[in-house]
Amino acid sequence: MSSQDIPEENLPAEQDHAHGAVGVADEKHLFADPGLPPHEHRMQDIDERAAKRSERTVALLFTVSMLATVAFIASYVAIPHDKTTYIWPLGRISALNFALGLTLGLSLFCIGAAAVHWARTLMSDVEIADERHPIEAAPEVKAKVMADFRQGAKESALGRRKLLRTTMFGALALFPLSGVVLLRDLGPLPEEKLRHTLWAKGKLLVNMNTNEPLRPSDVAVGSLTFAKPEGLEEHDHDFQTEIAKAALMIVRIQPDNIKDKRELEWSHEGIVAYSKICTHVGCPISLYEQQTHHVLCPCHQSTFDLSDGARVIFGPAGHALPQLRIGVNDEGYLEALGDFEEPVGPAFWERG
């Protein structure tokens, strides 16, 4: 019987060891670096006509991008900002916003598509493997770079030609300011209407529920009454905009319990009038605690003390509620003696 006929488990130790060594070698060979697969040429690499077609495709995408950019500028100039158009399924939207978004998106898409098509069809796609090398440059390379920099600075004459240096820095500093023009459309310009409401001297305080002018006798101690300016009606097209700034809450407090001197001077027989709009994010205030004279915003629990200038005593609100100076006219009705002296609601960026 030959050794080939003997089962593997009965082989002599020498042959088993040799068999094991071969197995280890085979295992090491399985994990050897296989290298890169053979490079397959693309159609554009071997056919110049295909390469020309890709070149024309890339050029077409760049051309469409240029046309879209021109259309973007033309839309910005020509389309009125208040014009609307119907786009299914979006409904009626701003024609200017739609045109700007469409043209700018098309311009950027074509640039990206052209770059991708250029890289995939015309640029070299041969894979190259390289060993990692230290990121830091060698000392001699650093020395050469610094020497070249000093030589270039010397040859530029930037140090001794002050006129060139000054005008260059001026041009570089002013050029970015041209982009400030685009900031015009990031938000509204400061407008006086953000600072003022419909309240003015002589405007009657009208009850929000009854639409009747208020007399001092209509406001009981401990009660909370909501008022609006005379002449503002719910059917007015700008009612929501104006009431959001002019909404007023009226509370009657015993004069002896009013701590703030200016608040007392601006009140009438303990009747104080404050903006109903919270100074945090503009929520309407509607909760009043009679014993403490505190009002609470239901949105984020900002609390104001109406007996002490409506200052903030709790919550995220940044400043006190604006007070409206009030009095009584010849007919015995409560009236405003002017507008709020500061903007109502949350602080806005034009404030101050």
Stockholm file with secondary structure:
# STOCKHOLM 1.0

chainA/1-352         MSSQDIPEENLPAEQDHAHGAVGVADEKHLFADPGLPPHEHRMQDIDERAAKRSERTVALLFTVSMLATVAFIASYVAIPHDKTTYIWPLGRISALNFALGLTLGLSLFCIGAAAVHWARTLMSDVEIADERHPIEAAPEVKAKVMADFRQGAKESALGRRKLLRTTMFGALALFPLSGVVLLRDLGPLPEEKLRHTLWAKGKLLVNMNTNEPLRPSDVAVGSLTFAKPEGLEEHDHDFQTEIAKAALMIVRIQPDNIKDKRELEWSHEGIVAYSKICTHVGCPISLYEQQTHHVLCPCHQSTFDLSDGARVIFGPAGHALPQLRIGVNDEGYLEALGDFEEPVGPAFWERG
#=GR chainA/1-352 SS CCGGGSCGGGSCHHHHHHHHHHHHHHHHHHTSCCCCCCCCCCHHHHCHHHHHHHHHHHHHHHHHHHHHHHHHHHHHHHSCTTCEEEETTTEEEEHHHHHHHHHHHHHHHHHHHHHHHHHHHTSCCCCCCCCCCCSSCCHHHHHHHHHHHHHHHHHHTTTTCHHHHHHHHHHHHHGGGGGGGGGGGGSCCCCGGGTCCSCCTTCBEEETTTCCBCCGGGSCBTCEEEEEETTCCTTSTTHHHHHHHHCEEEEECCGGGCCCHHHHHTSBTTEEEEESBCTTTCCBCCEEETTTTEEECTTTCCEEETTTTTEEEESSCCSCCCEECEEECTTSCEEESSCCSSCCSSCCTTCC
#=GC SS_cons         CCGGGSCGGGSCHHHHHHHHHHHHHHHHHHTSCCCCCCCCCCHHHHCHHHHHHHHHHHHHHHHHHHHHHHHHHHHHHHSCTTCEEEETTTEEEEHHHHHHHHHHHHHHHHHHHHHHHHHHHTSCCCCCCCCCCCSSCCHHHHHHHHHHHHHHHHHHTTTTCHHHHHHHHHHHHHGGGGGGGGGGGGSCCCCGGGTCCSCCTTCBEEETTTCCBCCGGGSCBTCEEEEEETTCCTTSTTHHHHHHHHCEEEEECCGGGCCCHHHHHTSBTTEEEEESBCTTTCCBCCEEETTTTEEECTTTCCEEETTTTTEEEESSCCSCCCEECEEECTTSCEEESSCCSSCCSSCCTTCC
//
